[in-house]
Amino acid sequence: MSIEIKIHYYEVIEAVELYIKENHGLDVDLDIYSENCVLAEGLVEVEYRELEPVYKKHKNGKVVKSQYGHPVVDRENSNYAKKHLDFDERASFVFNINNKSGW
């Protein structure tokens, strides 16, 4: 059995504001819908890296396939590209926690 914990946009923004205040001594308003919002771009972005796969090839140029028929990724030559997505009131962090302790 697992427990789902969901942290919504406003809770994340509040936690980040508190972190900035405690660790950097700045009292900021990061709510993009507030008149006092201090965000330069007017939005919160999540930056992440996504693998842009390069597939292994035989000498004849055909793609190498696994025993299941899927293309084999050449991890040494594949790159990670920076990508962004907007973090707004539609977004939340979701954690599914396994119940190993029996609570």
C-alpha positions as CSV (number, residue, x, y, z in Angstrom):
1,M,0.0,0.0,0.0
2,S,1.2,3.5,-0.8
3,I,0.3,7.0,0.3
4,E,0.0,9.8,-2.2
5,I,1.2,13.2,-1.0
6,K,0.3,16.1,-3.3
7,I,1.8,19.6,-2.8
8,H,0.0,22.2,-4.8
9,Y,1.3,25.3,-6.5
10,Y,0.4,27.8,-3.7
11,E,2.0,25.6,-1.1
12,V,5.2,25.3,-3.1
13,I,5.4,29.1,-3.7
14,E,4.8,29.7,0.0
15,A,7.6,27.3,1.0
16,V,10.0,28.9,-1.5
17,E,9.2,32.3,-0.2
18,L,9.9,31.1,3.3
19,Y,13.2,29.5,2.2
20,I,14.3,32.7,0.5
21,K,13.4,34.7,3.6
22,E,15.2,32.4,6.1
23,N,18.3,31.7,3.9
24,H,18.8,34.9,2.0
25,G,17.1,37.5,4.2
26,L,14.7,38.7,1.4
27,D,11.0,39.1,1.8
28,V,9.6,38.4,-1.6
29,D,6.2,37.8,-3.2
30,L,6.4,35.1,-5.9
31,D,2.7,34.7,-6.5
32,I,2.3,35.4,-10.2
33,Y,-1.3,36.7,-9.6
34,S,-0.3,39.3,-7.0
35,E,0.3,43.0,-7.8
36,N,3.5,42.8,-5.7
37,C,5.0,39.8,-7.6
38,V,8.8,40.3,-7.9
39,L,9.4,37.7,-10.7
40,A,11.2,39.3,-13.6
41,E,9.4,37.2,-16.2
42,G,6.1,37.1,-14.4
43,L,6.2,33.3,-14.3
44,V,7.8,30.3,-12.5
45,E,9.5,27.8,-14.7
46,V,10.7,24.3,-13.9
47,E,14.0,23.5,-15.7
48,Y,14.7,19.9,-16.4
49,R,17.0,17.8,-18.6
50,E,15.6,15.3,-21.1
51,L,17.7,12.7,-23.0
52,E,17.8,13.2,-26.7
53,P,18.7,9.7,-27.7
54,V,21.1,8.7,-30.5
55,Y,20.6,5.1,-31.5
56,K,23.4,2.6,-32.1
57,K,23.8,1.6,-35.8
58,H,25.3,-1.4,-37.6
59,K,28.1,-0.7,-40.1
60,N,25.5,-0.8,-42.9
61,G,23.6,2.1,-41.2
62,K,20.6,0.2,-39.9
63,V,19.6,0.8,-36.3
64,V,20.6,-1.9,-33.8
65,K,17.6,-3.5,-32.1
66,S,17.3,-5.2,-28.7
67,Q,16.1,-8.7,-28.3
68,Y,12.6,-7.2,-27.9
69,G,12.8,-5.2,-31.2
70,H,13.4,-1.8,-29.7
71,P,16.2,0.5,-30.9
72,V,19.3,0.5,-28.7
73,V,20.3,3.9,-27.3
74,D,23.9,4.9,-27.6
75,R,24.3,6.6,-24.2
76,E,27.9,7.7,-24.9
77,N,26.8,9.8,-27.9
78,S,23.3,10.9,-26.6
79,N,22.9,14.3,-25.1
80,Y,20.7,15.9,-22.5
81,A,18.8,19.0,-23.6
82,K,17.6,21.6,-21.2
83,K,13.8,22.0,-21.3
84,H,11.3,24.2,-19.4
85,L,7.7,24.0,-18.4
86,D,5.5,26.6,-16.6
87,F,4.7,26.0,-13.0
88,D,1.4,27.6,-12.2
89,E,-1.8,26.9,-10.3
90,R,-2.5,23.8,-12.5
91,A,0.7,22.2,-11.3
92,S,1.6,20.2,-8.2
93,F,4.3,17.9,-6.9
94,V,3.0,14.3,-6.3
95,F,4.9,11.8,-4.2
96,N,3.7,8.2,-3.9
97,I,5.3,6.8,-0.8
98,N,5.5,3.1,-0.1
99,N,4.2,2.0,3.3
100,K,7.1,-0.1,4.5
101,S,6.8,0.9,8.1
102,G,3.2,-0.2,8.5
103,W,1.7,3.2,9.3
